[in-house]
Amino acid sequence: MTTGSSPRVTGLLLLFVLASSAVRGDAPGGAITWRSLQHVQRTLGVTRHLWDGETICFSNSQNVIRFYPGRRKADVNGTVVWLNAPVEGSSTNSSWRWAAVDLDLLQLAVLQKPSRDKPKPLRVLLDPGHGGVDEGARCPDPLVKEKDLTLALAKRIGAQLKEAGLHVDYTRTRDVTLTLGARTRLARSKKADLFISIHANHASNPEACGVETYVLPPCGYPGTADGSRVCGWQIGNRNDFHNTLLGFSIHRHLASIPETFDRGLKRQSFFVLRETSCPAVLLEFGFLSNTNETRRMLRDAWQSQSCAAVVDGVLAYARNVKTLDRTVAEKRTRDAENNERWRKHLAAQAARAAAEAEAQTNRQRAVVAPSAVSLPAATRTALTNAVASASPTLQPQGTNTAPIQIDALLEFYTPDKVQ
Ligand SMILES: [Zn+2]
């Protein structure tokens, strides 16, 4: 038998689960919020899409964006951006769908119109990777240690950023050993607005080449490397939108250097990205496992171009960050309002279910309990006696508990039922 409390408990439990998931983000426990093709077209400001059998392309006068269904790869105005979830669906009925988190990041951070504002005078903390006993990657011929290359690049970038009017600090300016924890603590103690970790890459495949830029994956999504685990919420997730704006701004410039292979804006839960409280990126300039690329990275012209690209990216971010602050604040307000509306809707639904269950219980009680039947005491006694004398099996069992059969009879003889 259904009790009055069961649907109420279920309703409240459902309310709790849904409300908490709505607050925590888009992918709690792996459940992704999806957006339809129509939603994506509206967001991107296009009315049509082009399907060439392999990619879906959206374009208008400002942007050309290409997605690869079944993959996390996307191409935004010529720059590779890796999504948090692959685009799903099929071309037969245009049933494709995109993760809401990807669309939000794309709309607010990646596709932000370049601003002409004066760059905000941010405090940038440059982090030359490795150092001291930790050499990082190395190329044997020509001999290059990652720790030396990253320090040289950081100093060049820092000098240009200072010239552009930004404040610059370094996690190290010499060949010293520094833990990852010490680096992220410096970001806090120096009150950095931005953290840029500088590295060179290494792979077992000597042909691997190109530049890649990393930001922290949003809560609940895996990194872009094969087999990456899904992580819970990290300190760095406070800055998902700003991380993406910074990462895309820098990567767009780095990837456009001639003869550079664009490996994309990627995501990985590296320590310095998840534990840094300000917006943070990690740059992998090129592969020390590739001899040709190592030679190229040693060239002054390449270093000059690459450092200028990072500076251009940081300045683009510094011009746009005010707009992003505003649009993210507006989105959070909208999300909070939607969550509140949803919470109220679920609470009303749970209350309706509880009221219905209670009414059902009362109806059942009315059938089994005679208390609802108003009948003069004399009539009740006469009827009881009549039934008792007619059949011994219908004997009352106590003064206040009438057998069910008598109740049915009493109900039948209630005044409104008597003809
Ligand atoms: Zn490294």
Residues whose N, C-alpha, C, O or C-beta is under 5 A from the ligand:
A	BS01	ZN	G129 G136 H199 A200
